[in-house]
Amino acid sequence: MILLCLIYYIEISHMCVEGNQLLINEVCSNNFSTGLKDQYEDCDWIELYNPTNETIFLGDYYLSDDRKSLNKSKLPDQYLDAGEYFIVYAKGEEGNQEFDLNFRISSKGEILYLSKGDQMIDQAEIPALETNVTWSRMEEEWAKTQSTAGLSNQGAVVISDKQVEPPCFSKQGGFYNEKFFLEIDGNGEIFYTLDGSEPDCNSFKYTGPIEIKNISTNPNAHSMRTDLSTVSQFIPDELIDKVVTIRAVCADEKGNLSDTVTNSYLVGHQEESAYREVYTISLVTDPDNLFDYEEGIYVLGKDYDEYMLEDGSKEDDFWIPANYRRRGKKSEREGHIEIWDENGKEMLKRQIGMRIHGSTTRGSLQKSFSIYAREMYDEKGIFDEDIFGQGEEIRKFFIYSDRDDSKLKHILSQRLIVDRAVETQEFIRCNVFLNGEYWGLYSLAEVYDEYYFQNNYGIEKDSVEIHEGSTPDSITEFLSSNADLSPDQLYEELSELIDMQSFIDYYGSMIYMDDWDWLPGNARCWRSITKGMHEKQDGKWRWCVWDMEGAMNAYDRNTFQSGNEMCWENDPVVKELMKSEKFRKDFVISFMDMVNHNFEETHVLMEIDEALSEYEASYELNKVRYFENRETGKYFDAVKEFFVNRKDKAITYLKEEFDLLSDPVYFVLLCDKENAAEFHINTLAMDKDCVFWQGLYFNDYPVTLSVDKIESGEQFLGWYSDSGELLSTELEIEIEMGNETKVVHAKFAE
């Protein structure tokens, strides 16, 4: 086969040079991010080369994957100079004639044909290719190589099909009390690194056991950099914690390398409280992936310097272009992750893809990461480890930095409204090491993607639509095409498209918590697109709590009328719904339900104290890394102060926005027998042991009471007034509020 390829190459090369013809030079049929154009980062592509001394008119040529239909896709009407390369993207659909072909290339292998008129002038038999591997015309034969798109193939790194067994470590990564000597065994020479870089034959050669010890007394490295942010240049005064990261490969006699094995060793940290209260993560990647001037995704880098040379403006430091603002697949870097729970049990150990995550947080010193499972990294393509405690399969998760200095707002906001009709994320606190150096207190966070809804509701992944923003296109289109409907008709129609309780709970809670930056972009909503057995498989849009780091700042802000980009009053759905009296009633009642229960001061302060106790020691580590001697207690106090003072302001703003008639008064529910039944007050479900409850309500709308799940042997007698008058024996009753406290007794037989 090699001989045939060689003969074929010589014959075709000679024919093309003498005949003034093009060549197929390089092909990628399983592309992830090797294309030269960002918009084609995951398209198959074919590189053509003009090996002649003359200019060639591309419009005379065709590419095809069908021998019987050579003129399948015409090349663009432009010229290719001598010695130049031209990339054609096989997108599989008609598109930009300059780049797009109307077919794709099978990653399992097929033959490509280059023709001029009816004459085939070149062909390439493409074998099955791994992700980002290209089939390249070399000096003597075709070979699998790393991409050299737009450049000569000579000198390209050839990828061998021969598998070299990876080395074996005598001890797994994790926590150790005492230092020890690590042995590495393998079939061939072993090379290793200690700085996170990918080992090769130029790395340290293993010659004997390696001492593994606590290296926290080593000088700080990456944390000393001053090119990580435009707004913060903090360098810790103290030595920060470090772990030993070892990456090793085996090499055969021809220099072919095995897959890299990575282990992180946390020596001497076993009993430290910071590592026993939260999870611990070690992220390891080649330092150039993060800190290289041209390709590093964590630094200001080349993108920043080029912007400053061209523009020079620093009006908004957070948003200045920089390497860390790169997005998409071209910004993804291969890395390795290890996760241990608070007891030191290994939860996850994988090769992964990693990107910088977020928007504003990209400009921060402590950035967030998106973590991806893909077959190109470890042939698995999914995380099936029980990361979030639900036995789920997921494709992606976040390592979230919590840009707010209290590290509290994201988790607190989710916990406070977990019982409302909104989606909430699971957050798990964790201490993160980046290439062996302590990088701060983070949170593992779920992603609202198709896997989330499959894991939580059993809805198939291809049956879910997710919208990034507050108003899905289908709702916008509905509003524009139904402008003539009456308010009541519009409300009824929208109720078929929207889970109205989810909409109300989401918008109401965002307003109460002063998330003034949530509209329109920092919102998420979803729906099932097929009907099913689950109650949420009804095709209605529902909302998800998302990106709360900017909330809980100004307790006296009227968030109905204030917003970063858009406020409540400008939201197109709100504008229409506010014309409906039914919506206004439901919103006011639900809002006050949350005021009385979810955001009740004692409850909130207890949740805050519990959350803070979960990461007390870890926060001190984070303080050394990022806060120096700054007094950090003020950040927690500010969150507490917000909720202590927010209630009166929020109620006042609600009254003004909905033109309510008077101030709210207390409603009191009393029950004469504990654990006899379950009570509901509007949208709230009371604990069964509830014998006293009170909350504030406006008298514009009645309070709805109901009793449910009456215990066997118990007899519900009815609802009684404070004076002993029987109000009703029905299981559900509406109570009209007056201008004074209203007391209702629920009574059961003795």
N, C-alpha and C positions, 0 to 999 in steps of 0.2 A: 504493500500500500504506500509506504514511504517513497519507494522508487518510482511508482506511478505518479505520485504527487510531484516529485522532483521533475520528472520528464514533462508533465503537464505544465508546470510553472515555467520551465525554460521555453517550451513551445509557445505558450500564450504570451509570455513577456516579449519574445522576439517578434511574434506576429503583431502585437499591439504597438511596439515601438516603431516597427517598419511601416505598419499600416495606419499609423496615426489614430490609435484607438484607446479607449478608456480601460481601466482595470477595476474589478471588485477587489478592494484592498483589505477591508476589515469588516466584520459583522458581529453585532451583539443581538442575540435573539432572546435574552433573558435579562433585560436591562432594569436596574433599579435607580441608578443615579449617574450613569456615565455619559449621558448626552451633553452636547455643548450648549444647547438652548434650554433655559429653565423650564419653559412650558412643555418641553418634551423629555423631562427628566426620567420618566419611566417608560418611554416608547422604545420599541425595537429600532435599530438603525443600521444603515449600510454606509460604509465609507468608500467613495470612489476616488481613484487616483489617476492623474494625467502624467504618465511616465515619459511623454514625448517632449520634444523641443518646440512644439507648436501649441497654439491655443486651440481648444476643442469646443465646439458648440454643443452643449448638453441637450438641447432640444431635439437633436437627431436620435437620441437614445431612449431605450425603454428598459425597465426592470420588471421581472416577473418571478413568481414561484411556481409557474405552470409551463412546462415544455411545449404544450399544445397551444398556449396563448401567450406568446412572447411579448406582445404589445399591450400588456396588462396595465402598466402605469408609466406614463410618459414623464420624462425628466423636464425640468423647467427650461424656458427659452432664455438661457444666459450662457456666458462663456466661462470656461475654466482654463486659467493660464497654465503654462508648462510647469510641471513639478508641484502643482497645487492639489489640495484635497477638497472633497465636497461631501458633506454628510446629508444623507437622505433618511428621513424618519418614516418608518413603516407603522403608521398609526391604525391602519385597518379601516379607514373611512376617508371619504373625500374631504379635503381641507385646504390649507394653504398650499397652493401648487408648488411653491418654492421648496417646501420641505416634506410634505406629506405624501406617502404612497397609500394606495387603496387596498393594501393587504398587510398582514402581519407575518412574522416569521416564527415557525414552531420552535419552541425551546427544546423539543425532543429530536430536532434535526430535520432538514430538508435541503433541496437543491435550489439555488438562486441562479437566475439567468440574466445576463446583460446583452441586449441586442441593439442592432442598428438597422432600422427597416425590418426586413424579414430574416436578416442574417444574425445568428447568435455569434457574438464575438468573445464572450467570456462566461464562465460559470463557476460556482463555488459550492461544493458539497459540504454543508454545515452539519457537524455532529451535534449530539445533545450537549447543551452548555449549561453550566452552573450560573447562578446569579452574578452579573457584572463581569463574567468571563467572556472574552471575545475570541473569535476565530480569525486569525491574522495571517496574511501572506508574508512569510519570512524570506530570508535570502535564498534558502534552499528548499523549504517546504512550508506547508501550512502548519499552524500550531495554536494551541490554546494559550492566551496571554492575558495579562492585565491590559486594560484599555489604553490605547495611545491615540484616541480620537483626534483627528486634525493634525497629527504628527506622523513622522516616519515610524514604521514598525520595527526598524532595526534597533536593537538594544532593548526591546520590550521584554518584560519579565515573563518568561515562559512558565506555564503552570503544568506540572507533571501530573499524570493520572495515577502514578504510583503512590500508594498510601503508606506513610511511615507511622508506626505506632507511637502515640504520645508517651511521655515519661510518667512514672509513678512516684508520688510523694509518700514518704514514710508516715507523715501526719497530715490530717485534713486541716483546712483552715478553721479558725475559730478562736475561742478564748482559752488562754493557758495561764496558770498561776506563776510558773517558773520558766526560766529560759531552758532551751533544749537544743539539740543538734538535729538538723533535718537532713535526711538522706534522700537522694533522688536516683531512681533506677530507670534504665531504658535500654533499648536495643540500638546502640549507636552512640555517637557523641552527644553530650547534653550541653546546651547553652541556656543561660538564664539572665534575667535582669531584675533589678531591685527598685526601679524608678517608674514602673508602669509601662515602659516601652515594650514593643513587640520584639522578642528575642530572635536573633538570627546567628549565623556563624561568626559574626563579629562581636557578639556579646560575651559576657563572662563564660568561660568554659568550666563546667563542673568537674572538679577533681577530688572532692571529698565532702564530708558532712559540713553543712552551713550552720553557724550559730544563730539561733533565733531568740531574740531577747527584747526587752522593752527599749524602744529607741526614742522615747519621748524627749530625751535630753539632747537629741540631735537638733541642729539648727533648723528653724522654720524655713521652708522653701517657697512653695507656691503662694502662701499667705503673705509673703513679702513683696509680691508684685504690685506695681502701681498702674497697670494698664488694663484693669478689669472693669472699670466703671468711670464715667465722666462726673459722677456726683459724689463718690466716696473713695478716698484713698487710704482708708484705715489700715494700719499695720499693727498687729498685736505686739505689745511690749513683752509679754510673757511667752515662754515656750508652750506650744499647744500639743495636745496628745497626738501620737503617731502610732501607726501599725506597720508591720513588715509585710510588704507585698512582693511575692516572688512569682515570676512568669518564666516558664521553661518550655523548651522544645527539644526533640530528638532530631538529629541529622544523620542521613545515611551516607554511604561513601561517595555519592554523587552530589551531595549537598542539598538533597531534597529534604524539606522540613516537615515535621509532624504538625498537627494542630497544637496551639498553645494551651498549656495548662496553667491556671492562675489560682493561687491561694493567698489569703490574707490572714495574718496571725496577730492576735491582740494579746500580747503578753503583759501580765501585771495589772490588767484592768478587770479581771474576773470578778472581784468583790466590790468594785467601785459602784456606788449607788446610781450614778448617772447611767451606767450601762446595765443596770438591773431594773430600771423603772420603765424604759422604753426599748424599742427595737434598735438594732445597730446595723448599719449598711456600709459596705465597702464597695465603692465604685472605682474601677481601674480601667484606664485606657491609655494609649500612647500619649505622652504629654503634648506632642505636636497636634493631636486632635483637638486639644483645648487651648493651647497657648502659642501655637505657631503664628507668626506674623501674618502669613498669607491665608492659611487654612484653619487656624484655631478658632473654635466657635465660642470661646469664653472671654475673648479679649477684644479690645478696641481694634487693634490690628490695621490691616491695609485699608479696609473700608472706611475707617474713621479718618485716616491720614488723607486719603483721596478726597473725601468730603471737605475736610478743612482746607485743602489746597484750592478746591474749586469754589467753595462757598465762604468758609471761615466764620459762619454764624453759629453762635452758641446760645440762642435765645431760650431754647428748651433743652437743657442738658440730657434729660431722660430719653429724648427721641432722636438724638443725633445718630446718623447711620454709623454702624460699627459691625465688626464681624459677628458679634453676638446677636445681631438683629437678622441674621440670615435664617430663612425658613425653608421648609420643604425637604424633600429627600436628599438634596445635595448638602444639606446641613447636618445630616445624620452621620454619626461616627460609631464605629464598632467598639464595644467595650465589654467589660465583665462585671457582674454584680453578685455579691454575696449578702444575704440577709439573715440575721439571727434575731430570735425573739428575746423578750426580757429575761428569759431563763438561759440564754445562750444556745438554744436549740436552732439548728440551721433550718431556715424556712425556704430558701431559694439560693441556687448557685447556677448561673447560666451565662453564656455569651449573649449579649444583647445589642440592640441599636440604641443610641442615646442622642437626644437633641436638647437644645435650650428651649424651655417652655415658658409661655406667658407673653405678656405684652409690656406693660410698664416694668415688671420685675426684671426684664432683660437688662435694664439699665442699672440695676442694683448690684452691689458687691456680691451678695449671696443670691445666686440665681437658681431657678427651678429647672428640673429635668423632666423630659418625657422619656419613658423607657418602653422599648418595643421588643416583642418576640418575633423573630422571623426565621424561616427555614435557611436563609442564606448564612445565618450565624451559627446555628446548631442543629439544623435539620428538623427541628420540632415545630417551630412556627406558632406556638401557643404557650401561655403560662397555665399549666394545670395544677400547679402547687396551690395549696390552700392559703393564699396570702391574706385574704380578707375574711377568713373564717366561714365561708359559705360553700366550700368545696367546688368552687367555680372554675371555669375556663375563661381566661381573659387574654386579650391581645396586647394591651397597653395599660400602663398606669403612670401616675405622676409621682415624682419626689418633689414635693412642694415646699417652698422656702418660707411661706407666710411672711410677706414683706412688712406687715405691721409689726412693730417692735415688741408687742406683748405676746406674739405667737399664739394668740387666743381667739381672735375674731372669727376665723374660718370655722374652727371646730365648734365654738360656742353657738354660732348662728344656726348650724345644722342641728345641734342637740336641742335647741330651744323650740324648734318647730318640727321635730321629727314625727309628731303625731298629726300634723296637718296634711292636707291633700296635695303635697308637693314631694318631689323626689329629693332625697338627700344623699350625700356621699359618705362613704366610710372613710374616716381618717385615722391613721395609726402613727403616733409620734415616733420619731427615730432620730438617732445621732448618725451623721453621715461622715465617712472618711472619703476623701478624693485623692486617689493615687497615694494612699498611705497617710495623708495629713487630715486632721480633724477640720471639717468644713462647716459644722454648725448643726443646729437643731432644725429638723425638717419634719414633714408629715408625708407618709405614704397615702396617696389619695386615689380613689376609684375614678374612672373616666365614664362619662355618660356616652357610651357607644352601644352598638347593637348587642354586645356581650353583656352589658349591664342589665338590659331589659330581658335578655334570655335567662340570665342567672336569677333575677329577682321575680320574674313573672312567667317564665317558661314560654315566652313569645319568641318564635324563630327569628334568627338574625336578619333574614331577608324580608321580614314582615314589619320592620320598624323604620320610621322616618324620623330623623333628628334635625332640628333647625337651630342653628347658632344665631341667636338673636331673640328679640321679644315677640315679633309678629311674623308668623310664617307667610310665605307668598300666597298660599291658598286662602288665607284669611283676608289678606290685602285685596286679592282679586274678588273675593266675595263681597267685600264692602263697596268696592268700586262699581260692581254690577248690580247692587241692590240698594242704591241710594234712595229709591222712592218708597221703600217699605216704612210702615209706621214704626215707632219705637218698640211697641209690644211685639209686632211681627218680627222685627230685626232681632230682638232679644231671643225669641223662640227659635229662630233660624240659627243664630249663633250658638245657642245651647245644644244644637245638634252637631256642631263642629268643635265646640270647646267644652271641656269639663269646667263648668263655671265655678265650682267650688275651688278647683285647683288655681284658676285664674285669680279669684278673689284672695285666696290664702297667700299666693305668691306676691301679688302686688301689695296687699295689705301689710305683710311682714317686711317687705323691702322698705316700705314707707316708714313703718314704725322704727326699724333698725337704721334708718337714715342711710340706706345704700343709694346715695344720690348719683352714683356712676353706673347704675345697672341698665338704664335704657339708653339706646336700643341694643347695644352690642353685647354687654356683659350679662346676657340672659341665655337660657337654653330651654327649649320645649321639645316635646316628642309626641308621637302618636303611633298606634298600630295601624297598618294599612290593610290588614285582613281581619275579619271577624273571628272570634274564638271564644273559648270557654271562660277565660279569665275576665273579670269585670272591667279590666282596663283594655281589653281587646275590642273596643267599640268604635275605633276610628277617630276619637276625640283628642284634641290637643291638650296636653298637660305640661306643667312647668316644673323646672328643676332649679334648686338653689345653687348658685354658681358665683364664684369670685366675690367674696365678701370682705376682702381686706380693706376696702375703702369705706366700710360702714362704721356706725357707732362713733362718729366723730363729733357732731354738733347736736346736742340734745334739743336745742331751741330752733333748729332749722325746720322750716315748713317744707318737707320733702314732697308734698303734693305739688308744690309750685316751683321747686328748685331742682335742677339736675345739671350734670356736667354737659351732656349733649342733648338730652331730652328729658322732660319731666312728665309726670302723670297726666297733666292737663293737655299735653301735646300728643300723647299716644293715640294712634288712630282708632284702636279698639275701644279704649276708654271713652273717647269723645262720643262714640255712638252709644255705648252702654249707659252712659250717664243720663241719656234721655229716657231711660226705662226706669219706672218707679220700682219694679220688681228687683232690678239689679241694685238700685240704691239701697233698698231695704236689706237685701242679703249682704251687701258689702258692709253696711254700718253694723249689723248684728254680728257678723263674723269678725270684724275688726275689734269690736268690744269683747267678744269671746276671747280673742288672743290677748287683749289688754289685761283681762281678768285672770287668765290662766297661764298662757305661754310666757308672757312678759311680766307676770306678777313679781314684785320686787324681791320678796323673800325667796321665791323659787329661783329667780335669776341669780341672785347673789350666792345661793347654795351651789348652783351649777358652775359658777365662776370659780369658787373656792375649790370645788372638786376637780375641775379641769386643771387649775394651777398646781394642785398637789401631785398631779400625775407626771409633771416634768420639772419639778423644782430643782433637782440637782443638775439635770441636763441643761436647764436654762443658765445655770452658772457657768457651765462649759462654754455655751454659746456667747455669754457675756464676755468672757476672756477673749474669744475669737473676734468679736465685732464691736463691743461696747466700751472697752477699756475700763475706766473707773466711773463711768456714767451711772447715775442713780436710775435704775430701771423700774423701781416700784411705781413710779409715776405712770407708767404705761398701763399697768393693771388697774391702778386707781382711776384712771381716765375712763376705762370701760365700765367700771362700777358706777362712777359718777354719771355716766350717760344714762344707765338704766334707772338709777335712783331719781333722776330729774326728767326723764323722757315722758312719763305717763301723762302728766298734766298738760304738757305741750302738745302731745300727740292727740289727746282728746279735744283740745281747743281747735287744732287744725282740722280735725275730722268734722267738728261742728260747723266750722266756717265753710268748708268745702261742700258739705251736703245741705247747707241751710237748715240745720236742725233747730228745733224751736226753743229748747231750754237746756240747762245743764243736766248731765246724767244724775240719776239717783241710784241708791243701792237696791238690789234685789237679793233677798235672803232665802235660801232653801234649808229647811230643817227636816230631819228624818228621825222618827222615834225608835227605830230599831236598826242597829248596825248589821251590815252584811246580809240584809234581807233581799236586796235587789240592786240592779244597776240603774243609775239615773242619767238622763241626758238633758243638758241645758243648751238649747239651740244646736250648735255644732260640737259641743263639748261632751265627752263621756266621763262621768265621775267614777272614782274608785268606789268599790262596793262598801268599804268601811266608812264612807262619807256620811256624817250625821249633821254637818253644818258646812254651808258654803255661801259666800257672798261675792257679788260683783256689781260693777256700775253699768247701767244701761240708760239710753235715751228713751223718753216716753213717746217718741214719734212712732215706735214700732213695738209690738208685743214681744214678750219672752215666751219661747216655746219650751214646755217641760214634758218629759216622757219618762216612763218607768219600763224597764225591760229585764229579762232574765231573772224573774222572780224565783227565789229559791223554793225548792220543794217543801211543802208544809207551811209556807208563808201565805198570808192572805192580805192583799192590798185593799185597804178600805177607801182610800181616796185622797184628794187634795183639799186642805182646809186653810182658811184664812187665819190670821193671827188672833182673831177674836173667837175662833172655833167654828165659824160657819163653813159648811161643806161647799166647796166650789165645784167639784166634779168627781165622779168615780171612774171616768174614762182614763185609759192608760196614757193618753196625751192630752195636753191642755195648753191653751194660749193665755198668758197673763198680761193684761193691759197695765202698763206702768202709769203711775200718777206723778205727782210732784214731791212725794215723800217716799221713804223707804217702804218697799213692798215685801212682806214676809209670807211664805207659803210653807205649810207643814205637810209632809208626806207621812201618812199613818198606816200602820199595819195592825192586824188583830193580835191581841195578847197571846 
